[in-house]
Amino acid sequence: MQLAAVHLSDAHYITDASKFISVVLLALRAMMQLEMPHVNVLSKVDLLSTYGELRESPPTLVLTVLT
């Protein structure tokens, strides 16, 4: 029997670049800690239109998050 980890993220986090990077880094950390096959899943994608338009963060904010 094969096991796999599932990382469930709320789709609300993809509406803002800094939140998306945060969720992706959290999933990466979980993947490295668990050391097993990993699947990222966005939940509540059907509600994405109610969250508003996709926004871009200023480049300085994104660079701050990455460093």
C-alpha positions as CSV (number, residue, x, y, z in Angstrom):
1,M,0.0,0.0,0.0
2,Q,1.3,3.5,-1.0
3,L,0.6,6.6,1.1
4,A,0.5,10.2,-0.1
5,A,0.1,13.5,1.8
6,V,-2.6,15.9,0.7
7,H,-2.1,19.6,1.4
8,L,-5.5,21.3,1.3
9,S,-5.4,25.1,0.8
10,D,-8.3,27.6,0.6
11,A,-8.6,29.1,-2.9
12,H,-8.9,32.5,-1.2
13,Y,-5.1,32.6,-0.9
14,I,-4.5,32.7,-4.6
15,T,-6.2,36.1,-4.9
16,D,-3.2,37.8,-3.5
17,A,0.4,37.1,-4.6
18,S,2.0,37.4,-1.1
19,K,-0.7,35.0,0.4
20,F,-0.1,32.6,-2.5
21,I,3.7,32.5,-2.0
22,S,3.1,31.9,1.7
23,V,0.8,28.9,1.0
24,V,3.2,27.5,-1.5
25,L,6.1,27.8,0.9
26,L,4.1,26.2,3.6
27,A,3.2,23.2,1.3
28,L,6.9,22.9,0.4
29,R,7.9,22.8,4.0
30,A,5.3,20.1,4.8
31,M,6.5,18.1,1.8
32,M,10.1,18.2,3.0
33,Q,9.1,17.3,6.6
34,L,6.9,14.4,5.6
35,E,9.2,13.0,2.9
36,M,6.4,11.3,1.0
37,P,4.5,11.9,-2.2
38,H,2.5,15.1,-2.0
39,V,-0.6,16.5,-3.7
40,N,-1.6,20.2,-3.4
41,V,-5.4,20.8,-3.5
42,L,-7.2,24.1,-3.7
43,S,-10.6,24.0,-1.9
44,K,-13.6,26.2,-2.5
45,V,-12.6,27.0,-6.1
46,D,-16.3,27.4,-6.9
47,L,-16.4,30.5,-4.6
48,L,-13.3,32.1,-6.2
49,S,-15.5,34.6,-8.1
50,T,-17.0,35.9,-4.8
51,Y,-13.5,36.8,-3.5
52,G,-13.1,39.6,-6.0
53,E,-10.5,40.2,-8.7
54,L,-7.0,38.7,-8.5
55,R,-4.6,41.2,-7.1
56,E,-0.9,41.7,-7.6
57,S,1.3,42.7,-4.7
58,P,4.0,45.3,-5.2
59,P,7.4,43.7,-6.2
60,T,9.0,44.9,-3.0
61,L,6.5,43.0,-0.9
62,V,7.0,39.8,-2.9
63,L,10.8,40.1,-2.5
64,T,10.4,40.7,1.2
65,V,8.4,37.5,1.5
66,L,10.9,35.5,-0.5
67,T,13.9,36.6,1.6
